[in-house]
Amino acid sequence: MKNILIILSLLFSTTLFSQEIKVIQVNAEWNSANTRSDLEQLTGCTYQFGWLKHQPKAIQDELLSVPVVFILKDGEVVKKHQAGISLKLKISLEEIQQEINAIKED
């Protein structure tokens, strides 16, 4: 019983001090050909995708172009990459992974 309590307290303390990193991609259905499917390969984070029409109006109004990729740390946006006039993200998977790794080191 004592060992179980020690293990539970260790798990709780590591969870308490861990940093949650999330990568969220938003795109419009009319631009679905430019959705980045490779972002699911990112490590050290959770990945989510959402269509622009399902986002709150405040987010829809803020975005100038799609797709857009947000990197969040503990719920706060720390990086944002938006496609430009080409409607394609110009950042590579490796560059996004490097950003995630740097955020984890902070």
N, C-alpha and C positions, 0 to 999 in steps of 0.2 A: 504494500500500500504506500509506503514511504517513497519507493522508487517511482511509482506512478505519479505521485504528487510532484516530485522533482521534475520528471519529464514534462508534465503539464505546465509547470511554472516556466520551464525553459522555452517551450513552444510559445507560450503566451508572451514572454519577454521578447523573443525574436520577432514575433508578429507585431508587437507594439512599436519596435524600432525600425521595422522594414519600411522601405519606400515603395509605394505602389506607383508603377509607371504604366500608363495606358496610351495606346496609339489609336486614334479614331480617324477614319477616312469618311468624308462626306462627298457624294457626287449626285448629279442629276441624272434621271433616267434617260433623258435625251442625249447624254454624254457617256452612256454606259460603256461604250467601246474603250474609253480612256480610264476606266476603273482599274486601279492597281491590285491585281490578285496576288502579287508576290509578297505583300506586307504580312500575310499570315505566317511567313517564315521567320519573322523577327523573334528574337529571344530576349528574355529578361523583362517582358512586358506582356500585357494583355492587349489584344487587338479587337476592335469593333468597327463595323461598317454601317452606315446609314444613308438612306436616300434623303436628298435635300428637302423634298416635300413633306417628310415626316419630322423635320426639325422645328423647334419653336420659331415663331415669327422673328424674334430678336436675332437669332442666329442666321436665319435666311437673309435678313436685311444687312447683316454685317459682312457676309461673304461677297467678294467682288467677282470671283471666278471659281469654277469647280473643275476637277476635284481639289479638295483641300485635305491636308493631313495635319491633325493636331497631336502634339505630344504633351501629355499631362503628367505631372508629378503630384501625387497626393491630391488630385482633383483640380489642380491649378494648371492652366496652359503655360508651358515654358517654351514651346516652339510651335510655329505655324508655317506650313508650306502650302502656298496656293499656286495653282496653275495660272499661267498668264494667258495671253491672247490665243496661244496654241491649244488651250484646254487640256494640256497634258502636264503632269508633274515632271519637272526636269531633275529632281533629286533622285539619286540611285538608292537602292535598297541598302547598300553598304554604308552610304553616308548617313542614312536614318539610323542604322544599327550603331554607328559610331556615336551619334548624338545620344542614343539611349544609354550606351555604355558610359559616356561622360556624365550624364545625369545621375546614374547609379553611383558613380565615384564621389560625387559632391556630398 
